[in-house]
Amino acid sequence: MSDRRELLIVAGELSGDLLASALVSEIKARCPEWRFVGAGGPHLKAAGVQLLYESCSWSAIGFAQSVRLIPRLSFALSGIKRYIARHRPHRVILVDFGTFNVRVARFAKKQGVPVCYYIPPGCWRRGWANPELARITDLVMTPFPWSAEELRRVGANAHWIGHPLLDLVRPRRSREEVLSLVGIQGEPLVVGLLPGSRRAELSAMVPLVARAASLIQSHCSPSAFVLAAAPNADLAYVEKLLCSAGWKKTDASSDSAVLKFTVGDAPAGVVVGAAYDVMAASDILLCCSGTATLEAAILGKPMIIMYRSAGIAMAAEYAIGRGKLPRFIGLPNLIADAEICPEFVQERATPANLAAEVLSILRNRDRLVDMFRGLREVRSTLGEPGAASRAAELICDPKLGAGDLQ
């Protein structure tokens, strides 16, 4: 029997968990009697969701990593299906994470449970929409206007709500506060380093950006470097990787979320859980492909987008499949369908190439001006703040926004 007060929400990865938590808060403000269960991470848990499964470890890149996750994901998918069949929640809300959530949507729809998809898979693509979404959802809320148009064309009840990151990308500290936190004085050129959040990414990307920083500081003085570590990062592991790449740890910080280093003659530091602060405090970024590239674009920060996988299996997989990959890997470039920010992937992602590109951009005013212009245009396509609020209105609507397309 359906519980008219219970909603099931499923989010995968830390970025989806963050977006989902903001949505839950907005729904609760409108329908305080509704309660939530689901799959997610620390943000959903903090928002009061009863977690059936912890999903932040579900992310994978490439076939090799995905295969290792199959048993865990299959177990969770079976459990979520049983929960839907037994409890028949009032709504099923799915957040991004298409590989998993599309399967949840198929099952819930067959059970007659309304399916609301927040940030549908592949929504950044232009000129394409998955026609299956029209059959397995009752409501789709997408951050891009072209996505809503394409989804409606294939029959979905799709609404453009704007991008939810616009409400979340808000630095809390000033540039001076961030630099002081890691012991950087004066007004150096500040290079922000964002090497990703997954352990597999860190093993490849932290040594890469650390060695690039060493080359940059030898050609640009005064300079300084701040690495943004994810809230769930293993700080001891990050420190080990940095030291193996030639960084030298200095005095211990009184803050357990901060590490201080030197890179050659330049000061450097690591700050945990403050990516937006690090982005805002930096003059230019070395940014791992992913959500962080769009967050940096919202802040209008020039960046070099990079990705390099660790291990022979991943490198071989990339070499075999590169012909089938999208033209770009960075979200600002994908959204613009043009290279606003330079990209360095796999064998091109070397310390020498990254350092040379940073110096080239900084020495070429025209390149910087073009990048700033392109980032502003990307920002303008994302709509206005309030996406989670608009999505909550649709979800709380008994008709799920049907007949009120915008």
Beta strands, then each sheet from edge to edge (+ up, - down):
strand 1: 3-11
strand 2: 35-40
strand 3: 50-54
strand 4: 89-95
strand 5: 115-118
strand 6: 139-142
strand 7: 158-160
strand 8: 189-194
strand 9: 223-229
strand 10: 248-249
strand 11: 258-263
strand 12: 266-272
strand 13: 284-288
strand 14: 303-307
strand 15: 343-345
sheet 1: 3+ 2+ 1+ 4+ 5+ 6+ 7+
sheet 2: 10+ 11- 12+ 9+ 8+ 13+ 14+ 15+
end
